[in-house]
Amino acid sequence: MGLFSLLFGRAIDKRIAGYQNELMTKHCDEVQNIYRTMRGWRHDYHNHIQAMKVLTIQMRENGRNDEPLEQLEEYLNKLNDDLTAVDTVVKTGNVMVDAILNSKLSLMKAKKLPVNVKASVPASFPISEVDLCAVIGNLLDNAMEACERQQAENERFIRVYIGVLKQHLYISVSNSVSGGVKKAGKRYLSTKRSANHGYGLMRIDRIAAKYHGYVNRQNEEGVFVTEVMLPL
Protein backbone atom coordinates (compact mmCIF):
# COMPACT_ATOMS: atom_id res chain seq x y z
CA MET A 1 0.00 0.00 0.00
CA GLY A 2 2.88 2.34 0.82
CA LEU A 3 4.54 1.76 -2.58
CA PHE A 4 1.19 2.14 -4.38
CA SER A 5 0.50 5.44 -2.60
CA LEU A 6 3.97 6.71 -3.50
CA LEU A 7 3.63 5.76 -7.18
CA PHE A 8 0.07 7.08 -7.36
CA GLY A 9 1.16 10.36 -5.77
CA ARG A 10 3.99 10.74 -8.27
CA ALA A 11 1.65 10.01 -11.19
CA ILE A 12 -0.83 12.65 -9.99
CA ASP A 13 1.98 15.10 -9.41
CA LYS A 14 3.32 14.46 -12.91
CA ARG A 15 -0.13 15.07 -14.43
CA ILE A 16 -0.50 18.31 -12.46
CA ALA A 17 2.95 19.45 -13.60
CA GLY A 18 2.04 18.64 -17.21
CA TYR A 19 -1.19 20.59 -16.92
CA GLN A 20 0.66 23.52 -15.35
CA ASN A 21 3.20 23.44 -18.20
CA GLU A 22 0.38 23.62 -20.76
CA LEU A 23 -1.14 26.61 -18.96
CA MET A 24 2.25 28.32 -18.64
CA THR A 25 3.03 27.75 -22.33
CA LYS A 26 -0.30 29.29 -23.31
CA HIS A 27 0.21 32.18 -20.88
CA CYS A 28 3.75 32.84 -22.16
CA ASP A 29 2.55 32.85 -25.76
CA GLU A 30 -0.26 35.27 -24.91
CA VAL A 31 1.99 37.60 -22.91
CA GLN A 32 4.64 37.57 -25.62
CA ASN A 33 2.05 38.38 -28.30
CA ILE A 34 0.58 41.23 -26.23
CA TYR A 35 4.06 42.52 -25.47
CA ARG A 36 5.08 42.58 -29.14
CA THR A 37 1.78 44.20 -30.11
CA MET A 38 2.24 46.91 -27.49
CA ARG A 39 5.79 47.57 -28.65
CA GLY A 40 4.53 48.08 -32.20
CA TRP A 41 1.70 50.28 -30.98
CA ARG A 42 4.08 52.47 -28.98
CA HIS A 43 6.35 52.81 -31.99
CA ASP A 44 3.46 53.90 -34.24
CA TYR A 45 2.05 56.23 -31.58
CA HIS A 46 5.43 57.91 -31.18
CA ASN A 47 5.68 58.42 -34.95
CA HIS A 48 2.19 59.99 -35.04
CA ILE A 49 3.14 62.45 -32.29
CA GLN A 50 6.37 63.41 -34.04
CA ALA A 51 4.48 63.97 -37.30
CA MET A 52 1.98 66.27 -35.57
CA LYS A 53 4.80 68.19 -33.87
CA VAL A 54 6.43 68.76 -37.29
CA LEU A 55 3.12 70.17 -38.53
CA THR A 56 3.00 72.64 -35.63
CA ILE A 57 6.53 73.79 -36.51
CA GLN A 58 5.48 74.33 -40.12
CA MET A 59 2.44 76.31 -38.96
CA ARG A 60 4.71 78.61 -36.95
CA GLU A 61 7.04 79.03 -39.92
CA ASN A 62 3.99 80.03 -42.00
CA GLY A 63 3.24 82.86 -39.58
CA ARG A 64 0.72 81.32 -37.19
CA ASN A 65 1.48 82.16 -33.57
CA ASP A 66 -1.56 82.06 -31.31
CA GLU A 67 -2.76 80.48 -28.09
CA PRO A 68 -4.49 77.42 -29.64
CA LEU A 69 -1.22 76.46 -31.34
CA GLU A 70 0.66 76.80 -28.06
CA GLN A 71 -1.93 74.61 -26.35
CA LEU A 72 -1.60 71.99 -29.10
CA GLU A 73 2.18 71.94 -28.75
CA GLU A 74 1.88 71.60 -24.98
CA TYR A 75 -0.62 68.76 -25.38
CA LEU A 76 1.63 66.88 -27.81
CA ASN A 77 4.60 67.27 -25.48
CA LYS A 78 2.55 65.79 -22.61
CA LEU A 79 1.47 62.87 -24.81
CA ASN A 80 5.10 62.22 -25.74
CA ASP A 81 6.12 62.32 -22.06
CA ASP A 82 3.33 59.86 -21.19
CA LEU A 83 4.46 57.54 -23.96
CA THR A 84 8.01 57.59 -22.61
CA ALA A 85 6.71 56.87 -19.10
CA VAL A 86 4.78 53.75 -20.18
CA ASP A 87 7.62 52.43 -22.35
CA THR A 88 9.24 49.13 -21.44
CA VAL A 89 10.57 49.34 -17.90
CA VAL A 90 13.15 46.56 -18.31
CA LYS A 91 14.96 45.46 -21.45
CA THR A 92 16.97 42.32 -20.74
CA GLY A 93 17.93 41.29 -24.26
CA ASN A 94 15.35 38.49 -24.37
CA VAL A 95 11.78 39.21 -25.46
CA MET A 96 10.10 36.53 -23.34
CA VAL A 97 11.94 37.52 -20.16
CA ASP A 98 11.10 41.17 -20.90
CA ALA A 99 7.44 40.23 -21.21
CA ILE A 100 7.16 38.32 -17.92
CA LEU A 101 9.28 40.83 -15.99
CA ASN A 102 7.40 43.88 -17.22
CA SER A 103 4.00 42.29 -16.63
CA LYS A 104 4.98 41.59 -13.00
CA LEU A 105 6.52 45.05 -12.60
CA SER A 106 3.24 46.58 -13.75
CA LEU A 107 1.45 44.68 -10.98
CA MET A 108 4.01 45.86 -8.42
CA LYS A 109 3.54 49.44 -9.56
CA ALA A 110 -0.24 49.10 -9.27
CA LYS A 111 0.21 47.74 -5.74
CA LYS A 112 2.66 50.60 -4.95
CA LEU A 113 5.44 48.19 -4.03
CA PRO A 114 8.94 49.76 -4.32
CA VAL A 115 11.04 47.65 -6.69
CA ASN A 116 14.56 47.86 -8.07
CA VAL A 117 15.46 45.69 -11.07
CA LYS A 118 18.68 45.02 -12.94
CA ALA A 119 18.47 42.29 -15.57
CA SER A 120 20.51 41.13 -18.55
CA VAL A 121 19.83 37.84 -20.30
CA PRO A 122 21.41 36.16 -23.36
CA ALA A 123 19.24 36.31 -26.47
CA SER A 124 19.27 32.49 -26.56
CA PHE A 125 20.00 29.86 -23.93
CA PRO A 126 19.43 26.11 -23.37
CA ILE A 127 16.62 26.70 -20.87
CA SER A 128 12.97 26.39 -21.83
CA GLU A 129 11.28 29.79 -21.89
CA VAL A 130 8.28 28.21 -20.19
CA ASP A 131 10.47 26.94 -17.34
CA LEU A 132 12.27 30.26 -17.01
CA CYS A 133 8.97 32.15 -16.94
CA ALA A 134 7.71 29.77 -14.25
CA VAL A 135 10.79 30.42 -12.09
CA ILE A 136 10.74 34.21 -12.50
CA GLY A 137 6.96 34.42 -12.19
CA ASN A 138 6.84 32.37 -8.98
CA LEU A 139 9.76 34.26 -7.43
CA LEU A 140 8.14 37.63 -8.09
CA ASP A 141 4.67 36.46 -7.02
CA ASN A 142 6.12 35.26 -3.71
CA ALA A 143 7.98 38.55 -3.22
CA MET A 144 4.83 40.60 -3.93
CA GLU A 145 2.71 38.54 -1.54
CA ALA A 146 5.29 38.86 1.24
CA CYS A 147 5.49 42.64 0.78
CA GLU A 148 1.72 43.02 0.76
CA ARG A 149 1.50 41.22 4.12
CA GLN A 150 3.90 43.74 5.62
CA GLN A 151 1.91 46.44 7.39
CA ALA A 152 4.69 49.05 7.49
CA GLU A 153 4.47 50.32 3.91
CA ASN A 154 7.62 52.47 4.24
CA GLU A 155 9.67 49.32 4.91
CA ARG A 156 8.49 47.39 1.86
CA PHE A 157 10.94 46.64 -0.95
CA ILE A 158 11.67 44.17 -3.73
CA ARG A 159 15.06 43.83 -5.45
CA VAL A 160 15.60 41.73 -8.55
CA TYR A 161 18.88 40.88 -10.24
CA ILE A 162 19.24 38.60 -13.28
CA GLY A 163 22.50 38.10 -15.13
CA VAL A 164 25.18 35.67 -16.24
CA LEU A 165 27.56 34.48 -13.54
CA LYS A 166 30.23 31.80 -14.10
CA GLN A 167 28.41 30.27 -17.10
CA HIS A 168 25.14 30.19 -15.15
CA LEU A 169 22.00 32.26 -15.39
CA TYR A 170 21.88 33.83 -11.95
CA ILE A 171 18.54 35.04 -10.56
CA SER A 172 18.29 36.79 -7.21
CA VAL A 173 15.10 38.14 -5.67
CA SER A 174 15.10 39.75 -2.23
CA ASN A 175 12.13 41.26 -0.47
CA SER A 176 11.07 42.64 2.86
CA VAL A 177 9.12 40.40 5.23
CA SER A 178 7.34 40.95 8.51
CA GLY A 179 7.32 38.38 11.26
CA GLY A 180 9.03 35.01 11.06
CA VAL A 181 9.27 32.55 8.20
CA LYS A 182 8.12 28.94 8.33
CA LYS A 183 10.72 26.18 8.09
CA ALA A 184 10.78 22.40 8.38
CA GLY A 185 14.41 21.60 9.09
CA LYS A 186 16.37 23.44 6.41
CA ARG A 187 13.37 23.65 4.06
CA TYR A 188 11.30 26.82 3.84
CA LEU A 189 7.53 26.47 3.84
CA SER A 190 4.92 28.64 2.17
CA THR A 191 2.87 30.97 4.37
CA LYS A 192 -0.05 31.04 1.93
CA ARG A 193 -3.45 29.86 3.11
CA SER A 194 -4.77 28.88 -0.33
CA ALA A 195 -5.17 25.32 -1.60
CA ASN A 196 -2.13 25.79 -3.83
CA HIS A 197 0.18 26.88 -1.03
CA GLY A 198 3.77 25.75 -1.47
CA TYR A 199 3.40 24.73 -5.11
CA GLY A 200 5.42 27.73 -6.34
CA LEU A 201 8.37 26.80 -4.12
CA MET A 202 8.29 23.18 -5.33
CA ARG A 203 8.00 24.35 -8.94
CA ILE A 204 11.15 26.45 -8.62
CA ASP A 205 13.05 23.60 -6.95
CA ARG A 206 12.02 21.04 -9.56
CA ILE A 207 12.91 23.26 -12.50
CA ALA A 208 16.32 23.96 -10.96
CA ALA A 209 16.85 20.21 -10.45
CA LYS A 210 15.76 19.54 -14.04
CA TYR A 211 18.67 21.65 -15.32
CA HIS A 212 21.07 20.50 -12.58
CA GLY A 213 20.88 23.97 -11.11
CA TYR A 214 20.90 25.33 -7.59
CA VAL A 215 18.43 27.10 -5.29
CA ASN A 216 19.48 28.94 -2.17
CA ARG A 217 17.02 30.57 0.24
CA GLN A 218 18.08 32.71 3.17
CA ASN A 219 16.40 35.01 5.62
CA GLU A 220 17.56 37.66 8.02
CA GLU A 221 15.51 40.01 10.16
CA GLY A 222 13.05 41.68 7.81
CA VAL A 223 14.60 40.27 4.61
CA PHE A 224 14.07 37.11 2.56
CA VAL A 225 16.36 36.20 -0.36
CA THR A 226 16.09 33.50 -3.02
CA GLU A 227 18.95 32.75 -5.42
CA VAL A 228 18.61 30.45 -8.42
CA MET A 229 21.48 29.36 -10.67
CA LEU A 230 20.78 27.54 -13.95
CA PRO A 231 23.70 26.24 -16.07
CA LEU A 232 24.07 27.81 -19.50
C-alpha positions in Angstrom: 0.0 0.0 0.0 2.9 2.3 0.8 4.5 1.8 -2.6 1.2 2.1 -4.4 0.5 5.4 -2.6 4.0 6.7 -3.5 3.6 5.8 -7.2 0.1 7.1 -7.4 1.2 10.4 -5.8 4.0 10.7 -8.3 1.7 10.0 -11.2 -0.8 12.7 -10.0 2.0 15.1 -9.4 3.3 14.5 -12.9 -0.1 15.1 -14.4 -0.5 18.3 -12.5 3.0 19.5 -13.6 2.0 18.6 -17.2 -1.2 20.6 -16.9 0.7 23.5 -15.3 3.2 23.4 -18.2 0.4 23.6 -20.8 -1.1 26.6 -19.0 2.2 28.3 -18.6 3.0 27.7 -22.3 -0.3 29.3 -23.3 0.2 32.2 -20.9 3.8 32.8 -22.2 2.5 32.9 -25.8 -0.3 35.3 -24.9 2.0 37.6 -22.9 4.6 37.6 -25.6 2.0 38.4 -28.3 0.6 41.2 -26.2 4.1 42.5 -25.5 5.1 42.6 -29.1 1.8 44.2 -30.1 2.2 46.9 -27.5 5.8 47.6 -28.6 4.5 48.1 -32.2 1.7 50.3 -31.0 4.1 52.5 -29.0 6.4 52.8 -32.0 3.5 53.9 -34.2 2.1 56.2 -31.6 5.4 57.9 -31.2 5.7 58.4 -34.9 2.2 60.0 -35.0 3.1 62.5 -32.3 6.4 63.4 -34.0 4.5 64.0 -37.3 2.0 66.3 -35.6 4.8 68.2 -33.9 6.4 68.8 -37.3 3.1 70.2 -38.5 3.0 72.6 -35.6 6.5 73.8 -36.5 5.5 74.3 -40.1 2.4 76.3 -39.0 4.7 78.6 -36.9 7.0 79.0 -39.9 4.0 80.0 -42.0 3.2 82.9 -39.6 0.7 81.3 -37.2 1.5 82.2 -33.6 -1.6 82.1 -31.3 -2.8 80.5 -28.1 -4.5 77.4 -29.6 -1.2 76.5 -31.3 0.7 76.8 -28.1 -1.9 74.6 -26.3 -1.6 72.0 -29.1 2.2 71.9 -28.7 1.9 71.6 -25.0 -0.6 68.8 -25.4 1.6 66.9 -27.8 4.6 67.3 -25.5 2.5 65.8 -22.6 1.5 62.9 -24.8 5.1 62.2 -25.7 6.1 62.3 -22.1 3.3 59.9 -21.2 4.5 57.5 -24.0 8.0 57.6 -22.6 6.7 56.9 -19.1 4.8 53.8 -20.2 7.6 52.4 -22.3 9.2 49.1 -21.4 10.6 49.3 -17.9 13.1 46.6 -18.3 15.0 45.5 -21.4 17.0 42.3 -20.7 17.9 41.3 -24.3 15.4 38.5 -24.4 11.8 39.2 -25.5 10.1 36.5 -23.3 11.9 37.5 -20.2 11.1 41.2 -20.9 7.4 40.2 -21.2 7.2 38.3 -17.9 9.3 40.8 -16.0 7.4 43.9 -17.2 4.0 42.3 -16.6 5.0 41.6 -13.0 6.5 45.1 -12.6 3.2 46.6 -13.8 1.5 44.7 -11.0 4.0 45.9 -8.4 3.5 49.4 -9.6 -0.2 49.1 -9.3 0.2 47.7 -5.7 2.7 50.6 -4.9 5.4 48.2 -4.0 8.9 49.8 -4.3 11.0 47.7 -6.7 14.6 47.9 -8.1 15.5 45.7 -11.1 18.7 45.0 -12.9 18.5 42.3 -15.6 20.5 41.1 -18.5 19.8 37.8 -20.3 21.4 36.2 -23.4 19.2 36.3 -26.5 19.3 32.5 -26.6 20.0 29.9 -23.9 19.4 26.1 -23.4 16.6 26.7 -20.9 13.0 26.4 -21.8 11.3 29.8 -21.9 8.3 28.2 -20.2 10.5 26.9 -17.3 12.3 30.3 -17.0 9.0 32.1 -16.9 7.7 29.8 -14.3 10.8 30.4 -12.1 10.7 34.2 -12.5 7.0 34.4 -12.2 6.8 32.4 -9.0 9.8 34.3 -7.4 8.1 37.6 -8.1 4.7 36.5 -7.0 6.1 35.3 -3.7 8.0 38.6 -3.2 4.8 40.6 -3.9 2.7 38.5 -1.5 5.3 38.9 1.2 5.5 42.6 0.8 1.7 43.0 0.8 1.5 41.2 4.1 3.9 43.7 5.6 1.9 46.4 7.4 4.7 49.0 7.5 4.5 50.3 3.9 7.6 52.5 4.2 9.7 49.3 4.9 8.5 47.4 1.9 10.9 46.6 -0.9 11.7 44.2 -3.7 15.1 43.8 -5.4 15.6 41.7 -8.5 18.9 40.9 -10.2 19.2 38.6 -13.3 22.5 38.1 -15.1 25.2 35.7 -16.2 27.6 34.5 -13.5 30.2 31.8 -14.1 28.4 30.3 -17.1 25.1 30.2 -15.2 22.0 32.3 -15.4 21.9 33.8 -12.0 18.5 35.0 -10.6 18.3 36.8 -7.2 15.1 38.1 -5.7 15.1 39.8 -2.2 12.1 41.3 -0.5 11.1 42.6 2.9 9.1 40.4 5.2 7.3 40.9 8.5 7.3 38.4 11.3 9.0 35.0 11.1 9.3 32.5 8.2 8.1 28.9 8.3 10.7 26.2 8.1 10.8 22.4 8.4 14.4 21.6 9.1 16.4 23.4 6.4 13.4 23.7 4.1 11.3 26.8 3.8 7.5 26.5 3.8 4.9 28.6 2.2 2.9 31.0 4.4 0.0 31.0 1.9 -3.4 29.9 3.1 -4.8 28.9 -0.3 -5.2 25.3 -1.6 -2.1 25.8 -3.8 0.2 26.9 -1.0 3.8 25.8 -1.5 3.4 24.7 -5.1 5.4 27.7 -6.3 8.4 26.8 -4.1 8.3 23.2 -5.3 8.0 24.4 -8.9 11.2 26.5 -8.6 13.0 23.6 -6.9 12.0 21.0 -9.6 12.9 23.3 -12.5 16.3 24.0 -11.0 16.8 20.2 -10.4 15.8 19.5 -14.0 18.7 21.6 -15.3 21.1 20.5 -12.6 20.9 24.0 -11.1 20.9 25.3 -7.6 18.4 27.1 -5.3 19.5 28.9 -2.2 17.0 30.6 0.2 18.1 32.7 3.2 16.4 35.0 5.6 17.6 37.7 8.0 15.5 40.0 10.2 13.1 41.7 7.8 14.6 40.3 4.6 14.1 37.1 2.6 16.4 36.2 -0.4 16.1 33.5 -3.0 19.0 32.8 -5.4 18.6 30.5 -8.4 21.5 29.4 -10.7 20.8 27.5 -14.0 23.7 26.2 -16.1 24.1 27.8 -19.5 
